[in-house]
Amino acid sequence: MQTNIVKNLLSPELTEEADKILRSCVHCGFCTATCPTYQLFSDELDSPRGRIYLIKQMLEGNTPGKQTLVHLDRCLSCRSCETTCPSGVQYSRLLDIGRHFAEKQIKRSLVSKSFRKVLLSLLLSKKLFRTIIRSIQPVTPLLPKAIKSKVSASKASLKWPVTEHTRKVIVLTGCVQNTFSPDIDLHLAYLLDRCGIQAIPLSGCCSALPHHMSAEEKTNATIKYNIDSWQDYISDGIEAIIMSSSGCGVTLKEYKKLMQYDEQYKSKAEQVSKLAKDPIELLENEVENLRQSKTTTLSFHAPCTLQHGLGVHTKVETFLTKLGYQLNTIKDAHLCCGSAGSYSVFHPKISKQLLNNKITNLEDQQPEFIATSNIGCLMHLNAQAKKPAQHWLSVVFRNLS
C-alpha cells in the first residue's frame, strides 16, 4: 500500500511505525472472511481492510468525521484478521494508533464522554466497584438472566495456599474477576501448588480496560505502576507473571509494545512481556499431577485473546483432552462471542448478535457444560447459555482425583 503520511501529526517514532504497518497491507481481503463485524454488516468500512483505509486517510491529513470513530469503535479487537493475514499486518497495533489519534481529532458527545469516564473510574476503583455490585445482590434473583450474569458476585470459598515452593510465580488477580469470580484464581493457585509452584497473589489492573477505551494516559500510568511494583519479585527470580483471564494476559504480553518509546520503562516492560504467561503454559505438561476423578463432554470456547492474542491456540483443548475430556467440534470457533472487554456495554446489539451465533454453535452437540478462559466471555456466555459456562481452571480443579 502506498502512503503519504503527514509527518507532524504523530511523533516520529509512531509515524514510522504506522507507515510500516500500512505499507505491509496488500489489499488481499483475506481479513474480511474472518472479521466478525464484516460478517454481520458486509460493509467494507466494518472490516480490517476498511478500517486500515480510514486510519490511512486520517494520517494523510484528511479530516475524519464521526463515522470514522463509529467504524473504529465497532472493531472488537479480536485479531482474527491477524491470524488470517498472509502478509503479517500488525492490524491491532495500527488500530491502537488510529484510535488514539481519532480520540484527539473527533469530539465525542458530552453524554458519551461522561459515560466512558464514569465507567472507567468505576471499574478501576475495586472498592467502589465491589461495594456497588454487592449492594445489588439482594435483588439479583429478581433480575433477567442476561443482567443477572453481569452483576452476580461471589465470595471466595477457599483460602490461598501457603505452601512454600522453590518455583514461584506472580498471579495478578485483576479487577472484575476478583469481584465476580474470585475462586478462579484460587483454583489456579491450588493447581500450581499441586505441581510444585508457589503462586503469589497481587491485586491491581493490568491496564486492559483503559487501553481498550483509548485512555492513553491512564493506560501508561497503570503500566508504569505495575512495572515498578513487580521489580522486587522480578529481581528475586520470579518464574512468570500470570493472569487467569486471557483478556488481561494478552495485555501483559503487550507491555513491550506499549512502552517501546519510553526510554525509562521500555527495557523493564520487555522483561515483563517475557515473563507474562497464560496458565496453560505452566500446566500443559502436568497431566500426571492433575489427574481427574471425573471427565465428561464439553464445548470449549477459545476466547480471541487466547487464540489470536496470546497465540496458544489449541493448547488448552489438547490439555483437556489428555486429561480425559471429550471436546466437541465447534463451528466458527475462530469468531468472537461479542464480549470483547467493554464492547458489550457500548455495542449491545452487535454483541448480542455475536453471542446468539456463538451459543448456537457451542450448544449444538449438547455438551454437559461450556468451558472458557476469560472472565468477560464467561459472564457473557452465562447471560444466555442453557448449559453452564465455567473457567477451564475451575473444571480441572473441581475434578482432581
C-alpha positions in Angstrom: 0.0 0.0 0.0 1.4 3.4 -1.0 1.3 6.0 1.8 1.8 9.7 2.2 1.6 10.3 6.0 1.7 13.9 7.2 4.8 13.8 9.5 3.8 16.3 12.1 0.6 14.5 13.1 2.3 11.9 15.3 5.7 11.5 16.9 8.5 10.5 14.5 8.5 7.0 16.0 4.8 6.5 15.7 4.8 7.9 12.2 7.4 5.4 11.1 5.7 2.5 12.8 2.2 3.3 11.4 3.7 3.8 7.9 5.5 0.5 8.0 2.3 -1.3 9.1 0.2 0.4 6.4 2.7 -0.4 3.7 2.6 -4.1 4.7 -1.1 -4.4 3.7 -1.5 -5.7 0.1 -5.3 -5.3 -0.1 -5.9 -9.0 -0.5 -9.1 -9.1 1.6 -8.4 -12.3 3.4 -9.2 -10.5 6.6 -12.8 -9.9 5.6 -13.5 -13.6 5.7 -12.7 -13.9 9.4 -13.9 -10.5 10.6 -17.0 -10.7 12.9 -18.4 -7.3 12.1 -17.9 -7.7 8.4 -19.7 -11.0 8.6 -22.7 -9.2 10.2 -22.8 -6.0 8.1 -21.0 -6.8 4.8 -19.7 -3.2 5.0 -16.1 -2.7 3.8 -15.6 0.0 6.5 -16.5 -2.6 9.1 -13.7 -4.8 8.0 -10.0 -4.6 8.9 -9.1 -3.5 5.4 -11.7 -0.8 5.5 -10.5 0.5 8.9 -7.0 0.5 7.6 -8.1 2.8 4.9 -9.8 5.1 7.4 -6.7 5.3 9.5 -4.6 5.9 6.4 -6.8 8.8 5.4 -6.6 10.4 8.9 -2.8 10.1 8.9 -2.5 11.5 5.4 -4.2 14.7 6.7 -7.8 14.1 5.7 -10.2 15.5 8.4 -12.0 12.5 9.9 -15.8 12.6 10.5 -17.8 11.0 13.3 -18.4 7.9 11.1 -14.7 7.2 11.2 -14.9 6.9 15.0 -18.1 4.7 14.7 -16.3 2.2 12.5 -13.1 2.2 14.6 -15.2 1.7 17.7 -17.1 -1.2 16.2 -13.9 -3.2 15.9 -13.8 -5.9 18.6 -10.0 -6.1 18.6 -10.4 -9.8 18.3 -7.3 -10.1 15.9 -8.8 -13.0 14.0 -7.7 -11.0 10.9 -4.1 -11.1 12.1 -4.2 -14.9 12.3 -5.6 -14.9 8.7 -3.4 -12.3 7.1 -0.8 -13.8 4.8 1.3 -10.6 5.0 1.5 -10.4 8.8 -0.1 -7.0 9.0 0.0 -5.8 12.7 -3.6 -4.6 12.5 -4.2 -4.3 16.2 -1.2 -2.1 16.7 -2.3 0.2 13.9 -5.8 0.3 15.3 -4.3 1.4 18.7 -2.5 4.2 16.9 -5.6 5.1 14.9 -7.9 5.1 17.8 -5.7 7.3 20.0 -5.3 9.8 17.1 -9.1 9.7 16.4 -9.9 10.5 20.0 -7.9 13.7 19.7 -9.4 14.7 16.4 -13.1 13.8 16.8 -15.2 15.1 19.6 -17.5 12.6 21.2 -20.8 13.9 22.6 -20.8 15.0 26.2 -23.1 12.1 27.2 -20.7 9.6 25.5 -17.6 11.1 27.1 -19.2 11.2 30.5 -20.4 7.6 30.3 -17.0 6.3 29.3 -15.3 8.3 32.1 -17.7 7.1 34.8 -17.5 3.5 33.6 -13.7 3.5 33.6 -13.5 5.1 37.0 -16.0 2.6 38.4 -14.2 -0.4 37.0 -10.8 0.7 38.2 -11.9 1.5 41.7 -12.0 -2.0 43.1 -13.5 -0.9 46.5 -16.3 1.2 44.9 -17.0 -1.4 42.2 -17.3 -4.2 44.8 -19.5 -2.1 47.1 -21.9 -1.3 44.3 -22.1 -4.8 42.9 -22.6 -6.4 46.4 -25.3 -3.8 47.2 -27.3 -5.2 44.2 -27.0 -8.8 45.4 -30.3 -8.9 47.4 -32.4 -8.2 44.3 -30.3 -10.3 41.9 -32.8 -13.3 41.8 -35.5 -10.9 40.5 -33.4 -9.7 37.5 -33.5 -11.1 34.0 -30.8 -13.8 33.3 -28.9 -11.5 30.9 -28.5 -8.9 33.6 -28.1 -11.3 36.5 -25.0 -12.8 35.0 -23.3 -9.4 34.9 -24.0 -8.4 38.5 -23.8 -11.8 40.3 -20.8 -11.5 42.5 -19.5 -14.3 44.7 -17.2 -14.6 47.7 -14.1 -16.7 47.8 -14.8 -20.2 49.1 -11.1 -21.1 49.7 -8.1 -19.6 51.3 -4.9 -19.0 49.3 -2.5 -21.9 49.6 0.5 -21.1 51.8 3.0 -24.0 51.0 6.4 -22.7 50.1 8.0 -23.9 46.8 11.2 -23.1 45.1 9.4 -22.2 41.9 7.4 -19.0 42.3 5.0 -17.1 40.1 3.0 -13.9 40.4 -0.8 -14.3 39.9 -2.3 -10.9 39.2 -5.9 -11.1 40.5 -7.2 -8.2 38.3 -10.3 -6.0 38.7 -13.6 -7.5 37.5 -12.8 -11.2 38.1 -11.7 -10.6 41.6 -15.2 -9.3 42.4 -17.4 -11.7 40.3 -15.4 -15.0 40.5 -12.5 -14.9 43.0 -12.4 -18.7 43.1 -10.9 -18.9 39.6 -7.6 -17.5 40.8 -7.8 -19.7 43.9 -8.3 -22.7 41.7 -5.3 -21.7 39.7 -3.2 -21.3 42.8 -4.1 -24.8 44.1 -3.4 -26.4 40.7 0.0 -24.7 40.6 0.6 -25.7 44.2 -0.1 -29.3 43.3 2.6 -29.0 40.6 5.2 -27.6 43.0 4.8 -24.0 42.0 4.0 -21.3 44.6 1.5 -18.6 43.4 2.0 -15.1 44.9 -1.3 -13.1 44.7 -1.0 -9.4 43.7 -4.0 -7.1 43.1 -4.4 -4.4 40.5 -5.5 -3.7 37.0 -3.3 -5.0 34.1 -4.3 -1.8 32.1 -6.5 -3.6 29.6 -9.6 -1.7 30.5 -8.2 1.8 30.0 -6.3 0.6 26.9 -9.4 -0.7 25.2 -11.1 2.6 25.9 -8.2 4.6 24.4 -7.5 6.3 27.7 -3.8 6.5 26.9 -2.6 8.5 29.9 -4.3 6.1 32.3 -3.0 3.1 30.4 0.6 4.3 30.6 0.3 5.3 34.3 -1.1 1.9 35.2 1.6 0.0 33.3 4.3 2.0 34.9 2.8 1.5 38.4 2.7 -2.3 37.8 6.2 -2.5 36.5 7.6 -0.6 39.5 5.5 -2.8 41.9 6.9 -6.0 40.4 10.6 -5.1 40.3 11.5 -6.8 43.6 9.8 -10.0 42.6 11.5 -9.9 39.2 14.9 -9.3 40.8 14.3 -12.3 43.1 13.9 -14.6 40.1 10.1 -14.9 39.7 9.4 -17.5 37.0 6.4 -15.9 35.5 3.6 -13.3 35.8 0.2 -15.0 35.2 -3.4 -13.9 34.8 -6.1 -16.5 34.7 -8.1 -14.2 32.4 -6.7 -14.4 28.9 -8.1 -11.0 28.1 -5.8 -9.5 30.7 -2.9 -11.8 30.0 -2.6 -10.6 26.4 -2.3 -7.0 27.7 0.7 -8.0 29.9 2.3 -9.6 26.8 2.0 -6.3 25.1 3.8 -4.1 27.7 6.8 -4.3 25.4 4.9 -2.7 22.5 3.0 -0.2 24.6 6.2 1.1 26.3 8.6 0.8 23.3 9.1 4.6 23.0 9.6 5.2 26.8 13.3 5.2 27.4 12.8 4.8 31.2 10.5 1.8 31.0 11.0 0.0 27.7 13.6 -2.5 28.9 11.6 -3.2 32.1 8.4 -3.6 30.0 10.2 -6.0 27.7 11.2 -8.1 30.7 7.5 -8.2 31.9 6.4 -9.3 28.5 8.9 -12.2 28.5 7.6 -13.2 32.0 3.9 -12.9 31.1 2.4 -16.4 30.7 -1.0 -17.9 30.3 -1.7 -20.7 32.9 -1.7 -23.3 30.2 1.9 -22.6 29.5 2.8 -23.8 33.0 0.2 -26.6 33.3 0.2 -28.2 29.9 2.9 -30.8 30.9 1.4 -31.5 34.3 -1.1 -34.2 33.3 0.2 -36.7 35.8 -0.1 -34.2 38.7 -3.6 -33.1 37.7 -5.4 -36.5 37.1 -9.2 -36.2 37.1 -11.7 -38.3 39.0 -14.4 -37.5 36.6 -14.5 -36.4 32.9 -17.3 -35.6 30.6 -18.2 -34.0 27.2 -17.8 -30.2 27.0 -17.6 -27.4 24.4 -14.6 -25.2 24.8 -14.9 -21.6 23.8 -11.4 -20.4 23.0 -11.5 -16.6 23.5 -10.0 -14.4 20.8 -7.3 -13.3 23.3 -6.2 -17.0 23.7 -6.4 -17.8 20.0 -5.2 -14.7 18.3 -3.6 -12.6 21.0 -1.6 -15.0 23.1 -1.1 -17.4 20.3 -1.7 -20.5 22.4 -4.5 -21.8 20.2 -5.4 -25.4 20.9 -3.1 -25.8 23.9 -6.0 -25.8 26.4 -8.0 -28.1 24.2 -5.1 -30.5 23.9 -4.6 -30.5 27.7 -8.2 -31.1 28.5 -8.3 -34.0 26.0 -5.2 -35.5 27.6 -7.0 -35.3 31.0 -9.8 -37.4 29.5 -12.5 -34.8 28.5 -14.3 -35.2 25.2 -14.4 -31.9 23.4 -17.0 -31.1 20.8 -16.0 -29.6 17.5 -17.2 -26.0 17.4 -18.4 -24.4 14.1 -16.8 -20.9 13.5 -14.7 -21.3 16.6 -12.4 -18.5 15.4 -15.2 -15.9 15.6 -15.7 -13.6 18.7 -18.5 -14.2 21.2 -19.1 -10.5 21.3 -17.9 -9.8 24.9 -14.6 -8.1 24.0 -13.9 -6.3 27.3 -16.2 -3.3 27.5 -17.5 -3.8 23.9 -20.8 -5.4 25.1 -21.6 -2.3 27.1 -21.0 0.2 24.2 -22.3 -2.0 21.4 -25.0 -4.3 22.9 -26.9 -5.1 19.7 -23.8 -6.2 17.8 -22.6 -8.1 20.9 -25.9 -9.9 21.3 -25.9 -11.0 17.6 -22.4 -12.5 18.0 -23.4 -14.1 21.3 -26.5 -15.7 19.7 -24.3 -17.2 17.0 -21.7 -18.4 19.5 -24.2 -20.0 21.8 -25.9 -21.9 19.0 -22.6 -23.4 17.9 -21.4 -24.2 21.4 -24.6 -26.0 22.4 -25.2 -27.7 19.1 -23.8 -31.0 20.2 -25.4 -31.0 23.7 -22.3 -30.6 25.9 -22.6 -31.2 29.7 -21.1 -27.7 30.1 -19.1 -25.0 28.3 -15.6 -24.1 29.3 -13.6 -20.9 28.5 -10.6 -19.0 29.7 -11.7 -15.3 30.0 -13.9 -13.8 32.7 -15.6 -11.4 30.2 -16.5 -14.3 27.9 -17.6 -16.4 30.8 -20.1 -13.8 32.1 -21.2 -13.1 28.5 -21.9 -16.7 27.7 -23.8 -17.3 31.0 -26.1 -14.4 30.1 -27.8 -16.7 27.5 -26.4 -20.2 27.6 -28.6 -23.1 28.6 -25.6 -25.0 29.6 -23.4 -23.6 32.4 -20.2 -21.9 31.4 -17.1 -22.3 33.7 -13.5 -21.4 33.6 -11.4 -24.4 32.4 -9.2 -24.0 35.5 -12.2 -24.4 37.7 -13.2 -27.5 35.8 -9.8 -29.1 36.3 -9.7 -28.1 40.0 -13.1 -29.5 40.9 -12.4 -32.8 39.3 -9.0 -33.5 40.8 -8.6 -37.1 41.8 
